[in-house]
Amino acid sequence: MGLSGGANARAVSEIMTEYLAAVGAAGRVEREIAEADREIDARVYALYGLYAEEIRVVEG
């Protein structure tokens, strides 16, 4: 048997709350990965002694 209107609305609300929390967590992880990528790039550029113009070419 299906859920009543109120129970269905609560279930949808709970699912949406969980979904939005997961989306927020995924966004935070994506930002952390992007920051780590930038840090790695900067360290590699420094390791190879690249100048700003060379970095622009590499990053294209």
C-alpha distance matrix in Angstrom:
0.0 3.8 6.9 9.3 12.5 14.5 12.3 12.0 15.8 16.6 14.9 16.9 19.9 19.9 19.7 22.5 24.5 24.4 25.2 28.1 29.5 29.5 31.2 33.8 34.4 34.9 37.3 39.3 39.6 40.7 43.4 44.6 44.9 46.9 49.1 49.8 50.6 53.1 54.7 55.1 56.6 59.0 60.1 60.7 62.7 64.8 65.3 66.7 68.6 67.1 68.2 66.1 67.1 66.3 62.9 62.2 63.1 60.9 57.9 58.8
3.8 0.0 3.8 6.6 9.3 11.5 9.5 8.5 12.2 13.4 11.8 13.4 16.5 16.9 16.6 19.1 21.4 21.6 22.2 24.9 26.5 26.7 28.2 30.7 31.7 32.1 34.4 36.4 36.9 38.0 40.5 41.9 42.3 44.1 46.4 47.2 48.0 50.3 52.0 52.6 54.0 56.3 57.6 58.2 60.0 62.2 62.8 64.2 66.0 64.4 65.4 63.1 64.2 63.5 60.0 59.3 60.3 58.2 55.1 55.9
6.9 3.8 0.0 3.8 6.5 8.0 5.7 5.4 9.0 9.9 8.9 10.9 13.5 14.0 14.4 16.8 18.7 19.3 20.3 22.7 24.2 24.9 26.4 28.6 29.7 30.5 32.6 34.5 35.3 36.5 38.8 40.1 40.9 42.6 44.7 45.7 46.7 48.9 50.5 51.3 52.8 54.9 56.2 57.0 58.8 60.8 61.6 63.1 64.7 63.2 64.1 61.8 63.0 62.4 58.9 58.1 59.4 57.3 54.1 55.1
9.3 6.6 3.8 0.0 3.8 5.5 5.2 5.8 8.4 9.8 10.3 12.0 14.0 15.1 16.2 18.0 19.7 20.9 22.0 23.9 25.6 26.7 28.0 30.0 31.4 32.4 34.2 36.0 37.2 38.3 40.4 41.9 42.9 44.4 46.4 47.6 48.7 50.7 52.3 53.3 54.7 56.7 58.2 59.2 60.8 62.7 63.7 65.2 66.6 65.1 65.8 63.3 64.6 64.2 60.6 59.8 61.2 59.2 55.9 56.8
12.5 9.3 6.5 3.8 0.0 3.8 5.6 5.1 6.1 8.7 9.9 10.5 12.2 14.2 15.3 16.3 18.2 20.0 20.8 22.2 24.3 25.6 26.6 28.4 30.2 31.2 32.6 34.6 36.0 37.0 38.8 40.6 41.7 43.0 44.9 46.4 47.4 49.1 50.9 52.1 53.4 55.2 56.9 57.9 59.3 61.3 62.5 63.9 65.2 63.5 64.0 61.4 62.6 62.4 58.9 57.8 59.4 57.6 54.2 55.0
14.5 11.5 8.0 5.5 3.8 0.0 3.8 5.4 5.1 6.2 8.6 9.9 10.5 12.3 14.2 15.3 16.4 18.4 19.8 20.9 22.6 24.3 25.5 26.9 28.7 30.1 31.4 33.1 34.7 35.9 37.5 39.1 40.6 41.9 43.6 45.1 46.4 48.0 49.6 51.0 52.4 54.0 55.6 56.9 58.3 60.1 61.3 63.0 64.1 62.5 63.0 60.5 61.9 61.8 58.2 57.3 59.0 57.2 53.7 54.7
12.3 9.5 5.7 5.2 5.6 3.8 0.0 3.8 5.4 5.1 6.1 8.6 9.7 10.5 12.2 14.1 15.2 16.6 18.1 19.8 21.1 22.6 24.2 25.7 27.1 28.5 30.2 31.8 33.0 34.5 36.3 37.7 38.9 40.6 42.2 43.5 44.8 46.7 48.1 49.3 50.9 52.7 54.1 55.3 56.9 58.6 59.7 61.4 62.7 61.3 62.0 59.6 61.1 60.7 57.1 56.4 58.0 56.0 52.7 53.8
12.0 8.5 5.4 5.8 5.1 5.4 3.8 0.0 3.8 5.4 5.0 6.1 8.5 9.9 10.5 12.2 14.1 15.4 16.2 18.2 20.0 21.0 22.2 24.2 25.7 26.7 28.4 30.3 31.5 32.6 34.6 36.2 37.2 38.6 40.6 41.9 43.0 44.9 46.5 47.6 49.0 50.9 52.4 53.4 55.0 56.9 58.0 59.5 60.9 59.3 59.9 57.5 58.8 58.4 54.8 54.0 55.5 53.5 50.2 51.2
15.8 12.2 9.0 8.4 6.1 5.1 5.4 3.8 0.0 3.8 5.5 5.1 6.1 8.6 9.9 10.4 12.2 14.3 15.1 16.2 18.3 19.9 20.7 22.3 24.2 25.4 26.7 28.6 30.2 31.2 32.8 34.6 35.9 37.1 38.9 40.5 41.6 43.3 45.0 46.3 47.6 49.3 51.0 52.2 53.5 55.4 56.7 58.2 59.4 57.7 58.2 55.6 57.0 56.8 53.2 52.3 54.0 52.1 48.7 49.7
16.6 13.4 9.9 9.8 8.7 6.2 5.1 5.4 3.8 0.0 3.8 5.4 5.0 6.1 8.5 9.8 10.4 12.3 14.0 15.2 16.5 18.3 19.8 21.0 22.6 24.2 25.6 27.1 28.7 30.1 31.7 33.1 34.6 36.1 37.7 39.1 40.5 42.2 43.6 45.0 46.5 48.2 49.6 51.0 52.5 54.1 55.4 57.1 58.3 56.8 57.4 55.0 56.6 56.3 52.7 52.0 53.8 51.8 48.4 49.7
14.9 11.8 8.9 10.3 9.9 8.6 6.1 5.0 5.5 3.8 0.0 3.8 5.4 5.1 6.2 8.6 9.9 10.7 12.1 14.2 15.5 16.6 18.3 20.0 21.2 22.5 24.3 26.0 27.1 28.5 30.4 31.8 32.9 34.6 36.4 37.5 38.8 40.8 42.2 43.3 44.9 46.7 48.1 49.2 50.9 52.7 53.7 55.4 56.8 55.3 56.1 53.8 55.3 54.8 51.2 50.6 52.1 50.0 46.8 48.0
16.9 13.4 10.9 12.0 10.5 9.9 8.6 6.1 5.1 5.4 3.8 0.0 3.8 5.5 5.1 6.1 8.5 9.9 10.3 12.1 14.1 15.2 16.1 18.1 19.8 20.7 22.2 24.3 25.5 26.5 28.4 30.2 31.2 32.6 34.5 35.9 37.0 38.8 40.5 41.6 42.9 44.8 46.4 47.5 48.9 50.8 52.0 53.5 54.8 53.2 53.8 51.4 52.7 52.3 48.8 48.0 49.5 47.5 44.2 45.3
19.9 16.5 13.5 14.0 12.2 10.5 9.7 8.5 6.1 5.0 5.4 3.8 0.0 3.8 5.5 5.1 6.1 8.7 9.7 10.5 12.3 14.2 15.2 16.4 18.3 19.8 21.0 22.7 24.4 25.6 27.0 28.7 30.2 31.5 33.1 34.7 36.0 37.6 39.2 40.6 42.0 43.6 45.2 46.5 47.9 49.6 50.9 52.6 53.7 52.1 52.6 50.2 51.7 51.5 47.9 47.1 48.9 47.0 43.6 44.8
19.9 16.9 14.0 15.1 14.2 12.3 10.5 9.9 8.6 6.1 5.1 5.5 3.8 0.0 3.8 5.4 5.1 6.3 8.5 10.0 10.7 12.4 14.3 15.5 16.6 18.4 20.1 21.4 22.7 24.4 26.0 27.3 28.7 30.4 31.9 33.2 34.7 36.5 37.8 39.1 40.7 42.4 43.7 45.1 46.7 48.3 49.4 51.3 52.5 51.2 51.9 49.6 51.3 50.9 47.2 46.8 48.5 46.4 43.1 44.6
19.7 16.6 14.4 16.2 15.3 14.2 12.2 10.5 9.9 8.5 6.2 5.1 5.5 3.8 0.0 3.8 5.4 5.2 6.0 8.6 9.9 10.5 12.2 14.2 15.3 16.3 18.3 20.1 21.0 22.3 24.4 25.8 26.8 28.5 30.3 31.5 32.7 34.7 36.2 37.2 38.7 40.7 42.0 43.1 44.8 46.6 47.6 49.2 50.6 49.2 50.0 47.8 49.3 48.7 45.1 44.6 46.1 43.9 40.7 42.1
22.5 19.1 16.8 18.0 16.3 15.3 14.1 12.2 10.4 9.8 8.6 6.1 5.1 5.4 3.8 0.0 3.8 5.4 4.9 6.0 8.4 9.7 10.3 12.1 14.0 15.0 16.3 18.3 19.8 20.7 22.5 24.3 25.5 26.7 28.6 30.1 31.2 32.9 34.6 35.9 37.1 38.9 40.6 41.7 43.1 45.0 46.2 47.8 49.0 47.3 47.9 45.5 46.9 46.6 43.0 42.3 44.0 42.0 38.7 39.9
24.5 21.4 18.7 19.7 18.2 16.4 15.2 14.1 12.2 10.4 9.9 8.5 6.1 5.1 5.4 3.8 0.0 3.8 5.4 5.3 6.2 8.7 9.9 10.7 12.4 14.3 15.4 16.7 18.5 20.0 21.3 22.8 24.5 25.9 27.3 28.8 30.4 31.9 33.3 34.8 36.3 37.8 39.3 40.8 42.3 43.8 45.1 46.9 48.0 46.6 47.2 44.8 46.6 46.3 42.6 42.1 44.0 42.0 38.7 40.2
24.4 21.6 19.3 20.9 20.0 18.4 16.6 15.4 14.3 12.3 10.7 9.9 8.7 6.3 5.2 5.4 3.8 0.0 3.8 5.5 5.1 6.2 8.7 9.9 10.5 12.2 14.3 15.4 16.5 18.3 20.1 21.2 22.5 24.4 25.9 27.0 28.5 30.4 31.7 32.9 34.6 36.3 37.6 38.9 40.6 42.2 43.2 45.1 46.4 45.1 46.0 43.9 45.6 45.1 41.4 41.1 42.8 40.5 37.4 39.1
25.2 22.2 20.3 22.0 20.8 19.8 18.1 16.2 15.1 14.0 12.1 10.3 9.7 8.5 6.0 4.9 5.4 3.8 0.0 3.8 5.4 5.1 6.2 8.6 9.8 10.5 12.3 14.3 15.3 16.4 18.5 20.0 20.9 22.5 24.4 25.7 26.8 28.7 30.3 31.4 32.8 34.7 36.2 37.2 38.8 40.7 41.8 43.3 44.7 43.2 44.0 41.7 43.2 42.7 39.1 38.6 40.2 38.0 34.8 36.2
28.1 24.9 22.7 23.9 22.2 20.9 19.8 18.2 16.2 15.2 14.2 12.1 10.5 10.0 8.6 6.0 5.3 5.5 3.8 0.0 3.8 5.4 5.0 6.1 8.6 9.8 10.5 12.4 14.3 15.2 16.6 18.5 19.9 21.0 22.7 24.4 25.6 27.1 28.8 30.2 31.5 33.1 34.8 36.2 37.5 39.2 40.6 42.2 43.2 41.7 42.2 39.8 41.4 41.2 37.5 36.9 38.8 36.8 33.5 34.9
29.5 26.5 24.2 25.6 24.3 22.6 21.1 20.0 18.3 16.5 15.5 14.1 12.3 10.7 9.9 8.4 6.2 5.1 5.4 3.8 0.0 3.8 5.5 5.1 6.2 8.6 9.9 10.7 12.4 14.3 15.5 16.7 18.5 20.1 21.3 22.7 24.4 26.0 27.2 28.7 30.4 31.8 33.2 34.8 36.3 37.7 39.0 40.9 42.0 40.8 41.5 39.3 41.2 40.8 37.0 36.8 38.8 36.6 33.4 35.2
29.5 26.7 24.9 26.7 25.6 24.3 22.6 21.0 19.9 18.3 16.6 15.2 14.2 12.4 10.5 9.7 8.7 6.2 5.1 5.4 3.8 0.0 3.8 5.4 5.0 6.1 8.6 9.9 10.5 12.2 14.2 15.3 16.4 18.3 20.0 20.9 22.4 24.4 25.7 26.8 28.4 30.3 31.5 32.7 34.5 36.1 37.1 38.9 40.3 39.0 40.0 38.0 39.7 39.0 35.3 35.2 36.9 34.5 31.4 33.2
31.2 28.2 26.4 28.0 26.6 25.5 24.2 22.2 20.7 19.8 18.3 16.1 15.2 14.3 12.2 10.3 9.9 8.7 6.2 5.0 5.5 3.8 0.0 3.8 5.4 5.1 6.2 8.7 9.9 10.4 12.4 14.3 15.3 16.4 18.4 19.9 20.9 22.6 24.4 25.6 26.9 28.7 30.4 31.5 32.8 34.7 36.0 37.5 38.7 37.1 37.9 35.6 37.1 36.7 33.0 32.6 34.3 32.2 28.9 30.5
33.8 30.7 28.6 30.0 28.4 26.9 25.7 24.2 22.3 21.0 20.0 18.1 16.4 15.5 14.2 12.1 10.7 9.9 8.6 6.1 5.1 5.4 3.8 0.0 3.8 5.4 5.1 6.3 8.8 9.9 10.7 12.5 14.4 15.4 16.7 18.5 20.0 21.3 22.8 24.5 25.9 27.2 28.9 30.4 31.7 33.3 34.7 36.5 37.4 36.0 36.6 34.3 36.2 35.9 32.1 31.9 33.9 31.9 28.6 30.4
34.4 31.7 29.7 31.4 30.2 28.7 27.1 25.7 24.2 22.6 21.2 19.8 18.3 16.6 15.3 14.0 12.4 10.5 9.8 8.6 6.2 5.0 5.4 3.8 0.0 3.8 5.4 5.1 6.3 8.6 10.0 10.6 12.4 14.3 15.4 16.6 18.4 20.1 21.2 22.6 24.4 25.9 27.1 28.6 30.3 31.7 32.9 34.8 36.0 34.9 35.8 33.9 35.9 35.3 31.5 31.6 33.6 31.2 28.1 30.3
34.9 32.1 30.5 32.4 31.2 30.1 28.5 26.7 25.4 24.2 22.5 20.7 19.8 18.4 16.3 15.0 14.3 12.2 10.5 9.8 8.6 6.1 5.1 5.4 3.8 0.0 3.8 5.4 5.1 6.1 8.6 9.8 10.5 12.3 14.2 15.2 16.4 18.4 19.9 20.9 22.4 24.4 25.7 26.8 28.5 30.3 31.3 32.9 34.3 33.0 34.0 32.0 33.7 33.0 29.3 29.3 30.9 28.5 25.4 27.4
37.3 34.4 32.6 34.2 32.6 31.4 30.2 28.4 26.7 25.6 24.3 22.2 21.0 20.1 18.3 16.3 15.4 14.3 12.3 10.5 9.9 8.6 6.2 5.1 5.4 3.8 0.0 3.8 5.4 5.1 6.2 8.6 9.9 10.6 12.4 14.2 15.3 16.6 18.5 19.9 21.1 22.7 24.5 25.8 27.0 28.7 30.2 31.7 32.7 31.2 31.8 29.6 31.4 30.9 27.2 27.0 28.9 26.8 23.5 25.5
39.3 36.4 34.5 36.0 34.6 33.1 31.8 30.3 28.6 27.1 26.0 24.3 22.7 21.4 20.1 18.3 16.7 15.4 14.3 12.4 10.7 9.9 8.7 6.3 5.1 5.4 3.8 0.0 3.8 5.4 5.1 6.2 8.7 9.9 10.6 12.3 14.2 15.4 16.6 18.4 20.0 21.2 22.7 24.4 25.8 27.1 28.6 30.5 31.4 30.2 31.0 29.0 31.1 30.6 26.9 27.1 29.3 27.0 23.9 26.3
39.6 36.9 35.3 37.2 36.0 34.7 33.0 31.5 30.2 28.7 27.1 25.5 24.4 22.7 21.0 19.8 18.5 16.5 15.3 14.3 12.4 10.5 9.9 8.8 6.3 5.1 5.4 3.8 0.0 3.8 5.4 5.0 6.1 8.6 9.8 10.5 12.2 14.3 15.2 16.3 18.2 19.9 21.0 22.4 24.2 25.7 26.7 28.6 29.9 28.9 30.1 28.4 30.4 29.5 25.8 26.3 28.1 25.5 22.7 25.2
40.7 38.0 36.5 38.3 37.0 35.9 34.5 32.6 31.2 30.1 28.5 26.5 25.6 24.4 22.3 20.7 20.0 18.3 16.4 15.2 14.3 12.2 10.4 9.9 8.6 6.1 5.1 5.4 3.8 0.0 3.8 5.4 5.1 6.2 8.6 9.8 10.5 12.4 14.3 15.3 16.4 18.4 20.0 21.0 22.4 24.4 25.6 27.0 28.3 26.9 27.9 26.0 27.7 26.9 23.2 23.3 25.0 22.6 19.6 21.8
43.4 40.5 38.8 40.4 38.8 37.5 36.3 34.6 32.8 31.7 30.4 28.4 27.0 26.0 24.4 22.5 21.3 20.1 18.5 16.6 15.5 14.2 12.4 10.7 10.0 8.6 6.2 5.1 5.4 3.8 0.0 3.8 5.4 5.1 6.2 8.6 9.8 10.6 12.4 14.2 15.3 16.6 18.5 20.0 21.0 22.6 24.3 25.9 26.7 25.3 26.0 23.9 26.0 25.5 21.8 21.9 24.2 21.9 18.8 21.3
44.6 41.9 40.1 41.9 40.6 39.1 37.7 36.2 34.6 33.1 31.8 30.2 28.7 27.3 25.8 24.3 22.8 21.2 20.0 18.5 16.7 15.3 14.3 12.5 10.6 9.8 8.6 6.2 5.0 5.4 3.8 0.0 3.8 5.5 5.1 6.2 8.6 9.9 10.5 12.3 14.2 15.3 16.6 18.3 19.9 21.1 22.4 24.5 25.5 24.6 25.7 24.1 26.5 25.6 21.9 22.7 24.9 22.3 19.6 22.6
44.9 42.3 40.9 42.9 41.7 40.6 38.9 37.2 35.9 34.6 32.9 31.2 30.2 28.7 26.8 25.5 24.5 22.5 20.9 19.9 18.5 16.4 15.3 14.4 12.4 10.5 9.9 8.7 6.1 5.1 5.4 3.8 0.0 3.8 5.4 5.0 6.1 8.7 9.8 10.4 12.2 14.2 15.3 16.4 18.2 19.9 20.8 22.5 24.0 23.0 24.4 23.0 25.0 23.8 20.1 21.0 22.6 19.8 17.3 20.2
46.9 44.1 42.6 44.4 43.0 41.9 40.6 38.6 37.1 36.1 34.6 32.6 31.5 30.4 28.5 26.7 25.9 24.4 22.5 21.0 20.1 18.3 16.4 15.4 14.3 12.3 10.6 9.9 8.6 6.2 5.1 5.5 3.8 0.0 3.8 5.4 5.0 6.3 8.7 9.9 10.5 12.4 14.3 15.3 16.4 18.4 19.9 21.2 22.2 20.8 21.7 20.0 21.9 21.0 17.3 17.8 19.7 17.2 14.3 17.2
49.1 46.4 44.7 46.4 44.9 43.6 42.2 40.6 38.9 37.7 36.4 34.5 33.1 31.9 30.3 28.6 27.3 25.9 24.4 22.7 21.3 20.0 18.4 16.7 15.4 14.2 12.4 10.6 9.8 8.6 6.2 5.1 5.4 3.8 0.0 3.8 5.4 5.1 6.2 8.6 9.9 10.6 12.4 14.3 15.3 16.6 18.3 20.1 20.8 19.8 20.6 19.0 21.5 20.8 17.1 18.1 20.4 18.0 15.5 18.7
49.8 47.2 45.7 47.6 46.4 45.1 43.5 41.9 40.5 39.1 37.5 35.9 34.7 33.2 31.5 30.1 28.8 27.0 25.7 24.4 22.7 20.9 19.9 18.5 16.6 15.2 14.2 12.3 10.5 9.8 8.6 6.2 5.0 5.4 3.8 0.0 3.8 5.4 5.0 6.1 8.5 9.8 10.6 12.2 14.1 15.3 16.3 18.4 19.7 19.1 20.6 19.7 22.1 20.8 17.2 18.8 20.7 17.8 15.9 19.3
50.6 48.0 46.7 48.7 47.4 46.4 44.8 43.0 41.6 40.5 38.8 37.0 36.0 34.7 32.7 31.2 30.4 28.5 26.8 25.6 24.4 22.4 20.9 20.0 18.4 16.4 15.3 14.2 12.2 10.5 9.8 8.6 6.1 5.0 5.4 3.8 0.0 3.8 5.4 5.1 6.1 8.6 10.0 10.5 12.2 14.2 15.2 16.6 18.0 16.9 18.5 17.5 19.5 17.9 14.4 15.8 17.3 14.3 12.3 15.7
53.1 50.3 48.9 50.7 49.1 48.0 46.7 44.9 43.3 42.2 40.8 38.8 37.6 36.5 34.7 32.9 31.9 30.4 28.7 27.1 26.0 24.4 22.6 21.3 20.1 18.4 16.6 15.4 14.3 12.4 10.6 9.9 8.7 6.3 5.1 5.4 3.8 0.0 3.8 5.5 5.1 6.1 8.6 9.9 10.5 12.2 14.1 15.4 16.1 14.8 15.8 14.5 16.8 15.8 12.1 13.5 15.7 13.2 11.1 14.7
54.7 52.0 50.5 52.3 50.9 49.6 48.1 46.5 45.0 43.6 42.2 40.5 39.2 37.8 36.2 34.6 33.3 31.7 30.3 28.8 27.2 25.7 24.4 22.8 21.2 19.9 18.5 16.6 15.2 14.3 12.4 10.5 9.8 8.7 6.2 5.0 5.4 3.8 0.0 3.8 5.4 5.1 6.2 8.6 9.9 10.6 12.2 14.4 15.1 14.7 16.1 15.4 18.2 17.0 13.6 15.8 17.9 15.3 13.9 17.6
55.1 52.6 51.3 53.3 52.1 51.0 49.3 47.6 46.3 45.0 43.3 41.6 40.6 39.1 37.2 35.9 34.8 32.9 31.4 30.2 28.7 26.8 25.6 24.5 22.6 20.9 19.9 18.4 16.3 15.3 14.2 12.3 10.4 9.9 8.6 6.1 5.1 5.5 3.8 0.0 3.8 5.5 5.2 6.2 8.6 9.9 10.4 12.4 14.0 13.7 15.9 15.9 18.2 16.3 13.1 15.7 17.1 13.9 13.2 16.9
56.6 54.0 52.8 54.7 53.4 52.4 50.9 49.0 47.6 46.5 44.9 42.9 42.0 40.7 38.7 37.1 36.3 34.6 32.8 31.5 30.4 28.4 26.9 25.9 24.4 22.4 21.1 20.0 18.2 16.4 15.3 14.2 12.2 10.5 9.9 8.5 6.1 5.1 5.4 3.8 0.0 3.8 5.5 5.2 6.1 8.5 9.7 10.7 12.0 10.9 12.8 12.5 14.6 12.7 9.4 11.9 13.3 10.3 9.6 13.4
59.0 56.3 54.9 56.7 55.2 54.0 52.7 50.9 49.3 48.2 46.7 44.8 43.6 42.4 40.7 38.9 37.8 36.3 34.7 33.1 31.8 30.3 28.7 27.2 25.9 24.4 22.7 21.2 19.9 18.4 16.6 15.3 14.2 12.4 10.6 9.8 8.6 6.1 5.1 5.5 3.8 0.0 3.8 5.5 5.1 6.2 8.5 10.0 10.2 9.6 11.0 10.9 13.7 12.4 9.3 12.1 14.2 11.9 11.4 15.1
60.1 57.6 56.2 58.2 56.9 55.6 54.1 52.4 51.0 49.6 48.1 46.4 45.2 43.7 42.0 40.6 39.3 37.6 36.2 34.8 33.2 31.5 30.4 28.9 27.1 25.7 24.5 22.7 21.0 20.0 18.5 16.6 15.3 14.3 12.4 10.6 10.0 8.6 6.2 5.2 5.5 3.8 0.0 3.8 5.4 5.0 6.0 8.7 9.6 10.3 12.6 13.4 16.2 14.3 11.8 15.1 16.6 14.0 14.2 17.9
60.7 58.2 57.0 59.2 57.9 56.9 55.3 53.4 52.2 51.0 49.2 47.5 46.5 45.1 43.1 41.7 40.8 38.9 37.2 36.2 34.8 32.7 31.5 30.4 28.6 26.8 25.8 24.4 22.4 21.0 20.0 18.3 16.4 15.3 14.3 12.2 10.5 9.9 8.6 6.2 5.2 5.5 3.8 0.0 3.8 5.4 4.9 6.3 8.4 8.7 11.8 13.0 15.0 12.4 10.3 13.8 14.5 11.5 12.5 16.0
62.7 60.0 58.8 60.8 59.3 58.3 56.9 55.0 53.5 52.5 50.9 48.9 47.9 46.7 44.8 43.1 42.3 40.6 38.8 37.5 36.3 34.5 32.8 31.7 30.3 28.5 27.0 25.8 24.2 22.4 21.0 19.9 18.2 16.4 15.3 14.1 12.2 10.5 9.9 8.6 6.1 5.1 5.4 3.8 0.0 3.8 5.4 5.3 5.9 5.2 8.0 9.3 11.4 9.1 7.2 10.9 11.8 9.6 10.8 14.1
64.8 62.2 60.8 62.7 61.3 60.1 58.6 56.9 55.4 54.1 52.7 50.8 49.6 48.3 46.6 45.0 43.8 42.2 40.7 39.2 37.7 36.1 34.7 33.3 31.7 30.3 28.7 27.1 25.7 24.4 22.6 21.1 19.9 18.4 16.6 15.3 14.2 12.2 10.6 9.9 8.5 6.2 5.0 5.4 3.8 0.0 3.8 5.4 4.8 6.2 8.6 10.5 13.2 11.4 10.1 13.7 15.0 13.2 14.4 17.7
65.3 62.8 61.6 63.7 62.5 61.3 59.7 58.0 56.7 55.4 53.7 52.0 50.9 49.4 47.6 46.2 45.1 43.2 41.8 40.6 39.0 37.1 36.0 34.7 32.9 31.3 30.2 28.6 26.7 25.6 24.3 22.4 20.8 19.9 18.3 16.3 15.2 14.1 12.2 10.4 9.7 8.5 6.0 4.9 5.4 3.8 0.0 3.8 5.5 7.9 11.2 13.6 15.7 13.2 12.3 16.1 16.6 14.3 16.0 19.2
66.7 64.2 63.1 65.2 63.9 63.0 61.4 59.5 58.2 57.1 55.4 53.5 52.6 51.3 49.2 47.8 46.9 45.1 43.3 42.2 40.9 38.9 37.5 36.5 34.8 32.9 31.7 30.5 28.6 27.0 25.9 24.5 22.5 21.2 20.1 18.4 16.6 15.4 14.4 12.4 10.7 10.0 8.7 6.3 5.3 5.4 3.8 0.0 3.8 5.6 9.2 12.1 13.4 10.5 10.5 14.2 14.1 12.1 14.5 17.3
68.6 66.0 64.7 66.6 65.2 64.1 62.7 60.9 59.4 58.3 56.8 54.8 53.7 52.5 50.6 49.0 48.0 46.4 44.7 43.2 42.0 40.3 38.7 37.4 36.0 34.3 32.7 31.4 29.9 28.3 26.7 25.5 24.0 22.2 20.8 19.7 18.0 16.1 15.1 14.0 12.0 10.2 9.6 8.4 5.9 4.8 5.5 3.8 0.0 3.8 6.5 9.8 11.6 9.5 9.9 13.5 14.0 12.9 15.1 17.7
67.1 64.4 63.2 65.1 63.5 62.5 61.3 59.3 57.7 56.8 55.3 53.2 52.1 51.2 49.2 47.3 46.6 45.1 43.2 41.7 40.8 39.0 37.1 36.0 34.9 33.0 31.2 30.2 28.9 26.9 25.3 24.6 23.0 20.8 19.8 19.1 16.9 14.8 14.7 13.7 10.9 9.6 10.3 8.7 5.2 6.2 7.9 5.6 3.8 0.0 3.8 6.7 8.1 5.8 6.3 9.8 10.3 9.6 11.8 14.2
68.2 65.4 64.1 65.8 64.0 63.0 62.0 59.9 58.2 57.4 56.1 53.8 52.6 51.9 50.0 47.9 47.2 46.0 44.0 42.2 41.5 40.0 37.9 36.6 35.8 34.0 31.8 31.0 30.1 27.9 26.0 25.7 24.4 21.7 20.6 20.6 18.5 15.8 16.1 15.9 12.8 11.0 12.6 11.8 8.0 8.6 11.2 9.2 6.5 3.8 0.0 3.8 5.5 5.3 6.2 8.7 10.1 10.6 12.2 14.1
66.1 63.1 61.8 63.3 61.4 60.5 59.6 57.5 55.6 55.0 53.8 51.4 50.2 49.6 47.8 45.5 44.8 43.9 41.7 39.8 39.3 38.0 35.6 34.3 33.9 32.0 29.6 29.0 28.4 26.0 23.9 24.1 23.0 20.0 19.0 19.7 17.5 14.5 15.4 15.9 12.5 10.9 13.4 13.0 9.3 10.5 13.6 12.1 9.8 6.7 3.8 0.0 3.8 5.5 5.0 6.2 8.8 9.9 10.4 12.0
67.1 64.2 63.0 64.6 62.6 61.9 61.1 58.8 57.0 56.6 55.3 52.7 51.7 51.3 49.3 46.9 46.6 45.6 43.2 41.4 41.2 39.7 37.1 36.2 35.9 33.7 31.4 31.1 30.4 27.7 26.0 26.5 25.0 21.9 21.5 22.1 19.5 16.8 18.2 18.2 14.6 13.7 16.2 15.0 11.4 13.2 15.7 13.4 11.6 8.1 5.5 3.8 0.0 3.8 5.4 5.1 6.4 8.8 10.0 10.4
66.3 63.5 62.4 64.2 62.4 61.8 60.7 58.4 56.8 56.3 54.8 52.3 51.5 50.9 48.7 46.6 46.3 45.1 42.7 41.2 40.8 39.0 36.7 35.9 35.3 33.0 30.9 30.6 29.5 26.9 25.5 25.6 23.8 21.0 20.8 20.8 17.9 15.8 17.0 16.3 12.7 12.4 14.3 12.4 9.1 11.4 13.2 10.5 9.5 5.8 5.3 5.5 3.8 0.0 3.8 5.4 5.1 6.3 8.6 9.6
62.9 60.0 58.9 60.6 58.9 58.2 57.1 54.8 53.2 52.7 51.2 48.8 47.9 47.2 45.1 43.0 42.6 41.4 39.1 37.5 37.0 35.3 33.0 32.1 31.5 29.3 27.2 26.9 25.8 23.2 21.8 21.9 20.1 17.3 17.1 17.2 14.4 12.1 13.6 13.1 9.4 9.3 11.8 10.3 7.2 10.1 12.3 10.5 9.9 6.3 6.2 5.0 5.4 3.8 0.0 3.8 5.4 5.0 6.0 8.3
62.2 59.3 58.1 59.8 57.8 57.3 56.4 54.0 52.3 52.0 50.6 48.0 47.1 46.8 44.6 42.3 42.1 41.1 38.6 36.9 36.8 35.2 32.6 31.9 31.6 29.3 27.0 27.1 26.3 23.3 21.9 22.7 21.0 17.8 18.1 18.8 15.8 13.5 15.8 15.7 11.9 12.1 15.1 13.8 10.9 13.7 16.1 14.2 13.5 9.8 8.7 6.2 5.1 5.4 3.8 0.0 3.8 5.5 5.2 5.8
63.1 60.3 59.4 61.2 59.4 59.0 58.0 55.5 54.0 53.8 52.1 49.5 48.9 48.5 46.1 44.0 44.0 42.8 40.2 38.8 38.8 36.9 34.3 33.9 33.6 30.9 28.9 29.3 28.1 25.0 24.2 24.9 22.6 19.7 20.4 20.7 17.3 15.7 17.9 17.1 13.3 14.2 16.6 14.5 11.8 15.0 16.6 14.1 14.0 10.3 10.1 8.8 6.4 5.1 5.4 3.8 0.0 3.8 5.5 4.9
60.9 58.2 57.3 59.2 57.6 57.2 56.0 53.5 52.1 51.8 50.0 47.5 47.0 46.4 43.9 42.0 42.0 40.5 38.0 36.8 36.6 34.5 32.2 31.9 31.2 28.5 26.8 27.0 25.5 22.6 21.9 22.3 19.8 17.2 18.0 17.8 14.3 13.2 15.3 13.9 10.3 11.9 14.0 11.5 9.6 13.2 14.3 12.1 12.9 9.6 10.6 9.9 8.8 6.3 5.0 5.5 3.8 0.0 3.8 5.3
57.9 55.1 54.1 55.9 54.2 53.7 52.7 50.2 48.7 48.4 46.8 44.2 43.6 43.1 40.7 38.7 38.7 37.4 34.8 33.5 33.4 31.4 28.9 28.6 28.1 25.4 23.5 23.9 22.7 19.6 18.8 19.6 17.3 14.3 15.5 15.9 12.3 11.1 13.9 13.2 9.6 11.4 14.2 12.5 10.8 14.4 16.0 14.5 15.1 11.8 12.2 10.4 10.0 8.6 6.0 5.2 5.5 3.8 0.0 3.8
58.8 55.9 55.1 56.8 55.0 54.7 53.8 51.2 49.7 49.7 48.0 45.3 44.8 44.6 42.1 39.9 40.2 39.1 36.2 34.9 35.2 33.2 30.5 30.4 30.3 27.4 25.5 26.3 25.2 21.8 21.3 22.6 20.2 17.2 18.7 19.3 15.7 14.7 17.6 16.9 13.4 15.1 17.9 16.0 14.1 17.7 19.2 17.3 17.7 14.2 14.1 12.0 10.4 9.6 8.3 5.8 4.9 5.3 3.8 0.0
